Amino acid sequence: MTDKTGKKRDAPVSYRPPAELRDEFRRRVEASGLPVNAYITKALFDLAIPRRGRRPPVEKQMLAQLLARSAAIRDALDQSARAAGGDSRAADALQAACDELAVIRAALLKMMERAP
């Protein structure tokens, strides 16, 4: 197929890491959450990546898991509050735990760059 604009793309520059560094290279790319091309550009030129990577970084995945676990704890506390009935000391303790979870949730959302 011919190119009607007359402009041709430049030939790609490829990088083949030495065999002994290949696993380390792949591990670092995976941990960065960036595509390989963006990772190499960032590593070589220390430039900001113009758009986000397709996969969230490992840290954001862990934060999301912690957020989900805190929601499960909150649900369990709500069930405990219902089971406690009229015991005011238990209700106060459960409310204090829920308040702490709200602080943790807000911090996790802030770290994930999301609004609470």
Secondary structure, DSSP 8 states (H G I E B T S, - for coil): ---TT-------------HHHHHHHHHHHHHHTS-HHHHHHHHHH----SS--SS--HHHHHHHHHHHHHHHHHHHHHHHHHHHTT-HHHHHHHHHHHHHHHHHHHHHHHHTT---
